[in-house]
Amino acid sequence: MIDSLSLNRAQTDHLDRLLLGLVIALLVIGFIAMTSASIEFANRQYGDGFFFAKRFGIYLLLASVLAVLTYQVPMESWRNSSWLLLLVGFVMLALVLIPGIGREVNGSRRWLAFGPLTLQVSEFVKLFVVLYLAGYLVRRHEEVKSKFAGFVKPMAVVSVVTLLLMMEPDFGATVVTVGTALALLFLAGVKLTQFLAVIVACGAVLVTTVMISPYRMKRLTAFTDPWADQFNSGYQLTQSLIAFGRGEWTGLGLGNSIQKLFYLPEAHTDFVFAIWAEEFGFLGAMFVLGLFAALIGRILRIARLAERCGKPFNAFVAYGIAIMLSAQVFINIGVNTGLLPTKGLTLPFMSYGGSSLLVCVIMMAMVARISQENGGRHEQR
């Protein structure tokens, strides 16, 4: 009993308070932004302006419970079960494609229903891939650095995941998963020639995928000049840009967005950042970007310290989470601002989406556990 209390006290003492503070800040802002962006749509669709806010709150409560449980699990346990989690991911990706089991929304099969909960499979699979690759890179580190086979094997696994994701289809999750996998392999020391060859091959596949898909090609052409067809293919992007323009420096004020009044589709999901910028302006948008930058920087610092402490698996997991988080933030905000073509990808901690929220909070709990296993030496250089 005394030992247990001592262990819990030690874990609390080593809890990375800066990491926790940044996550809480983003969750609070996310709840406010999502509620404001969804209130009119929810009132019209469900007769309850706080319909999505209530669901977000339920998922946040569940995520908090899962975060506490995740924090108690040693990273070695995740390492030992990484292959099993990947297998579970394959099964889930296969199940979601089966009519009657996978739930179809807007022509995509990405969701599995578990009673009142609806989970987007790809969100969990992205984390499973990071855990698997981290374990593989520790086991086969020398092979990855010296042999082409060591590079091909994990990419073959990622290719299968990619194929299943594209069958849903989920282009955004595919880009993030492949990008994170390549970045981790690069950090592991794969030969530059092999890495560049795979980069070129992946680029060719992505370009081909866009070229043979009419709706993706339409998105690409709309992205290059959205004002050319602003009431059809360019409608969503032009409305998002109008939201940024209305916000100016300090915004219109919380709840005063005009674009969320049925002008900007998916305002509470993929385009919540545009509504936030409209209501809080350039300064509010930069504040959120600053929080994301600080959070990602903190995770990278924790990863680097884990590497110095001789915990390569922990380091690769933290690096993978930082890269994945960075990719999602960059892509989502890039889409909102017209920097990238429109694709369905949530903004971590802010967009409405229960699965995204659950996985993001679980990932932060893993990073907190990694920090705790570092011995709480956050400032060591």
Secondary structure, 3 states (H helix, E strand, C coil): CHHHHHHHHHHHHCCCHHHHHHHHHHHHHHHHHHHHHHHHHHHHHHCCCCHHHHHHHHHHHHHHHHHHHHHHCCHHHHHHCHHHHHHHHHHHHHHCCCECCEEEECCEEEEEEECCEEEEHHHHHHHHHHHHHHHHHHHCHHHHHHCHHHHHHHHHHHHHHHHHHHHCCCHHHHHHHHHHHHHHHHHCCCCHHHHHHHHHHHHHHHHHHHHCCHHHHHHHHHHHCHHHHCCCCCHHHHHHHHHHHHHCCCCCCCCCCCCCCCCCCCCCCCCHHHHHHHHHHHHHHHHHHHHHHHHHHHHHHHHHHHHHCCCHHHHHHHHHHHHHHHHHHHHHHHHHHCCCCCCCCCCCCCCCCHHHHHHHHHHHHHHHHHHHHCCCCCCCC
